[in-house]
Amino acid sequence: MSLVIESRPSELQYIERVWRSSSEDVGRMMSVATSHWELVFWEQSGRMQAAVLGPEPRASQAPVPGDAVFFGISFALGTSMPHIPVSRLVGGNAEIPDVTRRSLWLKGSAWHVPDYDNAEAFVLRMVREGIVDLDPVVPAVLDGACPDVSERTLQRRFVAATGLTQGAIRQIHRARQAAVLVQEGVPAQEVVHRLGYFDQPHLARSLSRYVGRTATQLGARDTTQPLSLLYKT
């Protein structure tokens, strides 16, 4: 049983990460909560499929197509597709029809199917043709800026661009950081101190909700059910 995942960051402001994976005798995985939406392609038994996956507000078990190859583009926070509001995709997905190994249709135009090495060129075309947009306020606020807008306006823009509130994004991000630290062998009490949890029970609840694993399971590298992509930010 294995789910091999490889990923890389991107210098393009619209992309958080590009990844690819393959499955072998894996029926289900634990899908870790994520605040990013993704464009995912997978091939199984010679058939190519694609879908837009929305943000995941909590961890959940997800089926994995057997003996399949996957490729995905995880989009940066604040990036959205205006014709498919991300708020409608939270915890769900939208299938892209009529995909072949070579082409797909997006908003009435034919596109070459992207791959791990040319994801940036594909996304830049999406930007040029108005399929993808970026609200610069979202990454600015997450980096600590204080824009001159009301709190209500700010929350509305966050939800419109990400499907989630600021608070939900920060909690998901912190839990994913905690999971990576625990997997690296950092003691739970140290993780609590570094990331600002109240205490170890608070950390435990966060990991259970957003990662679907206890600190003990993460530290032991429990492989009974593989995890979706976790990485250092």
N, C-alpha and C positions, 0 to 999 in steps of 0.2 A: 504494500500500500504506500503510495507516494504522490505528493503534489509538489512539483519542483517549480519555484518561482524565482525569476530574475528581474531586477528592476534598476532603473537609473533615474537620477533627477534630470531636469531640463532647465536650460537658461532662458527659455522662452517664457515670458510672464504669464501666458495663458495656460501653461501646463505645470501641474504639480509634479507628476512622475509618469514615466512610461514603463510598462512591465510586460512580461510574457511568461507563460507557464505551460506545463504539460501535466496531464493526469494519467495515472495507471492504477487500475483497481481501487479507485477512490469513489465511494458512493456519495458521501456527504462531507462537508467541511463546516467549521465554525467561521461564519462571516463576521469579522470584527466591525464594530461601528465605525463609520467614516463620514466626515462632513463634505467630502468631495463627490461630485458626480463623475461618471466615467462613460467613455465610448469603448465598447468591448466587441471583439471579433473572436469567433472560435470555429474550428474545423473538426468535424467528427464524421467518420465513415465517408470521406470525400465531399461532404456537404458543408458549405460555408454559411455561417449565420452571424448576425450582428444585433446589438441592442444598446440603448442608452440606459445606464443604470443610475438610479437616483441615490442621494445620500442615504446612509443607513443610521438611524438615530439610536440603535442599540444592537448588540450582538444577537445573531440568530443562526440556526442551522440552515444550510443551503445545499441543495443537490449539486453534484458535480458530474457533468457528462463524462462517461468513461472513455479512456483512450482518446482524449481530445487535446488539441493544441490551442492555446489562447493568446491573445494580444490585446492590451488595453492602454488607453490614454486616460489618466486621471487629471481632471482639469483643476486649475488653481481656484481658490476661493474668490468669489466675485465675478468669475467667468460664467456665462450662461448662454443658452440658446433661446432668444426671445420667442421663437415660434413653438417651443416646447417648454412652458414654464416649469422651472425646477421644483417649485412648490408642489406640483402635481405628481412628481416622481419620488418624493420622499418615501423610502421603504418599498419602492416599486421600480418598474422599468417600462420602457417603450421599445418594442421590437422594430427593427429596420427591415422592411420587406425587400425581396428581389435582390439579394446579395449573392454574388458569385465569387470565385477565387480572384477574379480580376477587377470586378466593378461593383459599384453600388449606386443608388440614386439618393440624392439629398436635395430636397426642395426643387425637384424637377430637372436636375442636372446630373449627368453621369460623372462619377469620380472613380479613380483608381483606388483599390483597397490599400490602405497604408500598411506599413509594417514597423517593426521595432526601430529601424534605423532612419526612417523618413517621416516619423510622426510630426515633427515640427513643420515640415513643408506642407503637410496635409492640413494642420491646424491654421497655418498662416493663410492658406487659401480660404478656409472657413471664415476667417476674420475679414478678408478682403471682400468676400461675397455677402457679408452681413449675417452669416449663420451663427457666428459666435460673437458675443460682446463682453466687455469687461467694465464693471463699476469700480473705479479706482478707489472709492471711499472704503470699500470692504478691506482690501489688503492694507490700506493705510491705517485704519483703525486697529486692525489686528497687530500691526507693528508699533502701536502706541500713540498714533496721531490723535488729535482732538479736532475734528472738523467743525466748522461753524454751522451746524444744523441742530435742530432739536432732537432730543432722545427718541421721540416718537417717530420722527422722520428717519432717523438712523436705523431704528429697528425695522421699519417698513422696507428700507433699502436692503438690509441684511436678508430678510426673509425673501424678498423678491429675487435677490441674486444667488442665494444659497439654499433656500428652502428651510433654513434653520435660524434660530435666534443666536445672538452673540453668546449667551450663556451656554446653550447647548453645544456650540462649536468648541468653546473653551474646555468644557467638561470632557468631550470626546477626545480632543487633542491631548489633554492631560492624562487620561486613562491609557491612551496608546503609548505615550511617553513612559508611563509607569510600567506597562507591560514589557517594553523593550529593556528598561533598566533591570527589572526582575529577571528576565531571561539572561541578562549579562552577569547575573550573580550578585547584584546590589541588594543588601538586606532590606527587608520590608520597612523597618523603622527609618532607614536612611532615605528610602523612596518617599516616605511620608514627609520627612523634613525638607527634602529637595523641592518637592512639587506642591507643598502647601496643603496637604491633606490634614484634617483635624487629628486623626489617629489611625491606627491600623484597621479597625472596623470600617472606617470611612473609606480607606483604600480598598478594602475587600469588597465593599458594596459597589464601588466604582468599577473595579475589574470585572466583577460578576455581570454587571449591567452592560458594559460597553465592550468587553473582550470575551466574555463567556468562559473565563478560566479563573481559578483561584491563583493566588501567588504561588502556592505549593505546586500546582499543576504546571504553571509557567516555568518555575525553577527546575522542575524535573523534565522539561521538554516533552510533555505528554503528547504522544504521536497517535493515540487511538483515533483522533479525528483532527486532521490538519487545520491550521489557522489560515485565513486569508492574509493578504499582504500587510506586514508590519515592518516599519523602517525608522531609522533615526531621522529626525527633521533637522 
